[in-house]
């Protein structure tokens, strides 16, 4: 039987220990938790606090809430709404938190983000035990070591919650907040179709003399994975302003990289309706890619190189933000109207545009860098999902858009793969191809499995999973190569060189 009074005291002690509240706040915070749980009495336990991670304390409170009919049912959506509201009791008002952040910033930008990131974990906004469930490994390639993840931290929707949400979802202009990236999420109580955010605090920034905000991703894919979003709910658009905003941010936080998803369907991210960036304190494989064909453009005050990477990337370097913005703008405008049908690159079909950019910026070795990943979203009969998109034969592993993080060399793969690969492992060991093709879940992996069996004569329980994960890494590399507009063959390199020369002339002019 769960002693809820002990668990409340346990949680309050955790909040004091992690400096979410002060010692003098204990009674006030205890009463706040009692109010959330609709409890009118409290007897302080004599038992010592457990010193456990917050998720374990909250898990017992969640179970107690189910047993005592404090929630609709035990669907994860309802329990997350509850425990987020509980954690909101311990969180300082935005004005106080912002002052604390900039106080740390005076010591150093890195100290400020370290403080902010630790707060986000301590407040259970980043649910560390869920994030820790993600499956991670690396895959070596000629381009460098790719980071591979199967994302398990984002919980699947419970059908009961979906059914209830469908009765009360607010659509269109009246929806509040308009999306998950709007500033109005700060402190929002949530609902079954929208997560609670009482434990979220956001930091206001001025980028390109505009209102922007920073927060951390609750599903951190890499160290200090932040999201930087516009104050107004404006759609994504890659322009000169985009580069200025990105570089303004890195000038504020030079230990972070920051990038933007592309702004067109099929090559953009999952949210195109609200302009935003992603970044953090992490060095991706693409940042370490070999540079070649270096050229210093004296007239523009920048250096331009190609990257040896499965996607087509041009890198600009300069110690001047102003010069980088101007050079990047010229290249973006040039690329948006660039056509080379020898390699299937067409900028427009009628009024529909196809070319865009996935830009990334960083500060390194005393200079700013802007990486421009060339993207094209055109499709045809042979490739209905996109000519430069994951080809259909790889959709059993990865069908979704290849966004910013994956362009950089970190695969974010669907959670279904963990169970599917464990089931496939047993079939591979048994060399049971009939069993694979007759299984509704596994048959999509049939050709993939057949090739693995043909190429690996000694598959057993000890090595089968490692072989499977290595093969998934090969698939991800192939997907990145699919997305490259200029392929790494003789024809593709010649086409890339033609584009490189056009870009050079656009900057030099």
C-alpha positions, 0 to 999 in steps of 0.5 A, spaced: 500 500 500 502 506 497 503 511 503 501 518 499 503 522 505 510 519 505 511 520 498 508 527 498 514 529 503 519 525 499 517 529 493 518 536 497 524 533 500 527 532 493 525 539 490 529 542 496 535 538 495 535 540 487 534 547 489 527 548 485 524 551 492 528 553 498 527 550 505 522 555 507 517 553 502 516 546 504 509 547 507 507 552 502 509 546 497 506 541 501 499 544 500 500 545 493 501 538 492 495 536 496 491 541 492 493 537 486 491 531 489 485 533 492 487 531 499 485 535 505 489 532 510 496 531 511 500 527 517 508 528 516 511 521 515 517 520 520 520 515 515 527 518 512 526 521 505 528 516 500 533 520 495 530 516 489 530 519 482 524 524 481 521 519 476 520 513 481 517 518 487 512 520 481 511 513 479 508 511 486 504 517 486 501 516 479 499 509 481 496 511 488 492 516 483 489 511 479 488 506 485 484 512 488 480 514 482 484 521 482 485 520 474 480 518 468 484 512 468 491 509 467 492 512 460 499 515 460 496 521 457 492 522 464 498 521 468 503 525 465 498 531 466 497 529 473 505 529 475 506 535 470 501 539 474 504 536 481 511 538 479 509 545 477 508 547 484 515 547 485 517 551 479 519 559 480 515 564 476 518 565 469 520 572 471 524 570 477 527 564 472 529 568 467 533 573 472 536 567 474 538 564 467 542 571 465 545 571 472 549 565 470 550 568 463 554 573 466 559 568 469 559 565 462 554 562 456 556 555 458 554 556 465 547 559 463 545 553 459 548 548 464 544 551 469 538 551 464 539 544 462 539 541 469 533 545 471 529 542 465 531 535 468 530 536 475 523 539 474 522 532 470 520 536 464 526 532 461 523 525 463 530 522 464 528 515 465 524 515 458 530 518 455 535 513 457 530 507 454 532 510 447 537 504 444 543 508 441 549 505 437 554 508 432 555 505 425 562 507 421 562 509 414 567 512 409 564 519 411 565 518 419 561 515 425 554 515 424 550 516 431 544 511 431 538 511 435 531 508 436 527 513 439 523 510 445 522 516 450 516 519 446 510 515 449 505 512 444 498 514 444 493 510 448 487 509 444 482 511 450 486 518 450 485 519 443 478 517 443 476 522 449 481 527 445 477 526 439 471 529 442 474 536 445 480 537 440 480 545 438 481 546 431 483 552 427 484 559 429 481 557 436 486 552 438 490 554 444 496 554 444 496 553 436 502 548 436 507 545 441 512 550 439 508 557 441 510 561 447 503 560 450 505 553 452 509 555 458 505 554 464 499 551 460 495 545 464 495 541 458 489 536 455 489 529 453 491 531 446 496 536 448 502 535 453 502 539 460 507 544 461 507 547 468 514 545 469 516 548 462 520 555 463 522 559 456 528 564 455 526 570 451 532 572 446 533 577 441 535 574 434 535 579 428 531 584 432 525 579 433 522 576 439 525 569 439 525 564 445 529 558 447 527 551 451 530 544 451 527 538 447 523 534 452 526 528 448 533 530 448 536 526 442 543 529 444 547 533 449 543 540 451 538 539 445 535 545 445 529 548 441 529 556 439 522 558 436 519 565 434 515 569 438 509 569 433 506 563 430 509 564 423 511 558 418 518 556 416 521 560 411 529 559 409 531 566 407 537 571 409 533 573 415 534 565 417 542 565 417 542 572 421 538 569 426 542 563 427 548 567 427 545 571 432 544 565 436 551 562 436 554 569 437 550 569 444 552 562 445 558 560 442 559 553 445 552 551 441 551 549 434 544 551 431 540 549 425 534 549 421 530 544 418 528 546 410 521 549 409 518 545 404 514 538 405 518 532 404 525 535 405 523 539 411 521 537 419 515 535 422 513 542 424 513 547 418 507 551 421 512 555 426 519 557 425 524 554 429 531 551 430 534 546 433 541 545 436 545 544 442 552 542 445 554 537 441 559 535 435 555 531 429 559 527 424 557 532 419 561 537 423 567 533 422 566 531 415 572 532 410 573 538 407 575 539 399 576 544 394 577 550 398 577 556 395 578 563 398 573 568 396 577 575 397 571 579 394 566 577 399 571 575 405 569 568 406 572 561 405 568 556 401 569 548 401 565 542 399 564 537 404 565 529 403 558 527 406 553 523 403 548 529 402 551 535 398 553 540 403 557 547 402 561 550 408 562 558 408 567 560 413 568 567 416 570 571 422 564 576 420 557 575 421 555 580 416 559 577 410 557 570 412 549 573 412 550 576 405 554 570 402 549 565 404 543 569 402 546 570 395 547 562 395 540 561 397 537 565 392 542 562 387 540 555 389 532 556 389 533 557 382 538 552 380 536 547 375 541 541 372 536 536 369 542 531 368 542 529 375 534 530 376 535 537 379 529 542 377 528 548 381 520 549 379 514 545 376 510 551 374 509 555 380 511 550 385 518 551 388 523 545 389 529 547 391 531 549 399 536 549 404 537 546 411 542 551 414 547 549 420 551 554 424 557 554 429 563 558 432 569 554 431 577 555 431 575 563 432 571 563 426 563 562 424 561 557 419 555 556 415 553 549 412 548 549 407 545 542 405 542 543 398 535 540 398 530 538 393 523 535 394 521 534 387 517 527 386 516 523 380 512 516 378 518 512 380 519 516 386 512 518 389 515 520 396 521 524 393 526 523 388 531 525 393 528 522 399 528 515 402 527 510 397 521 505 398 526 499 399 528 502 405 521 504 408 521 498 412 526 502 417 525 509 415 520 512 411 519 519 415 522 526 412 530 526 413 530 533 417 536 537 420 538 532 426 539 526 421 542 530 415 547 532 421 548 524 421 544 522 427 538 517 425 532 518 429 528 511 428 521 509 430 520 505 436 517 500 433 524 497 430 526 495 437 520 490 438 521 488 430 528 487 431 528 482 437 522 478 433 526 478 427 533 476 430 529 469 432 527 468 425 534 470 423 537 465 428 532 459 425 533 462 418 526 462 418 524 466 412 517 463 411 516 465 418 518 472 416 514 473 410 508 470 413 508 475 419 504 481 418 509 485 422 515 482 420 514 481 412 516 488 410 523 486 413 523 480 408 528 482 403 532 485 408 532 479 412 534 474 406 540 479 404 543 478 411 542 471 411 545 470 405 551 474 407 552 472 414 553 464 414 554 464 422 548 468 425 547 466 432 543 468 438 550 472 441 551 476 434 544 476 431 542 483 434 549 486 433 548 484 425 541 487 425 543 494 428 549 494 423 545 493 417 540 498 420 546 503 420 547 501 412 540 502 411 541 509 414 547 511 410 543 509 404 537 513 406 542 519 407 545 518 400 538 518 397 537 525 399 543 527 396 542 531 390 549 530 387 551 523 388 558 521 390 559 518 383 563 521 377 557 524 374 554 527 381 561 530 383 561 533 376 554 536 377 556 538 384 562 542 381 558 545 376 554 548 382 560 550 386 562 554 380 555 557 380 555 559 387 562 562 387 560 566 381 554 568 385 558 570 391 564 574 388 559 578 384 
